[in-house]
Amino acid sequence: MKDDVLRPASTRSKIVVNLDTTDGYKYKIDPYDKVRMKLLKPNKDLFIAYEDTIKQLQDNAKFQPKKKQMPICLKLPAYLLELIVLLFFFYIFFLIIQLALFNLVIIGIIFALGKKIY
């Protein structure tokens, strides 16, 4: 087994490449990791291989991540369900408002009758 496999995970170092999607697909690497990549192998072999791989990824759209979209056959029922739930809540809201207004009317009638009786 390799010595690096036997070492604890905390002593292993990894080079992380971030994907920036704000303006197309750009791969960003930390400057510290860039220097480490140049020094890990002689003649900057690792860094040259990294640059070649990044160039292949940026040139070929097949290797770039796609934005997943829900198919229309699943999107339509989801929108219908959302609409039904919203309509249900609006219906309940209007029922509560009607009951509250009815109660206010009844209280007003009781108050008017109580005033007449008094």
Secondary structure, 3 states (H helix, E strand, C coil): CCHHHHCCHHHCCCCCEEEECCCCCEEEECHHHHHHHHHHCHHHHHHHHHHHHHHHHHHCHHHCCCCCCCCHHHHHHHHHHHHHHHHHHHHHHHHHHHHHHHHHHHHHHHHHHHHHHC
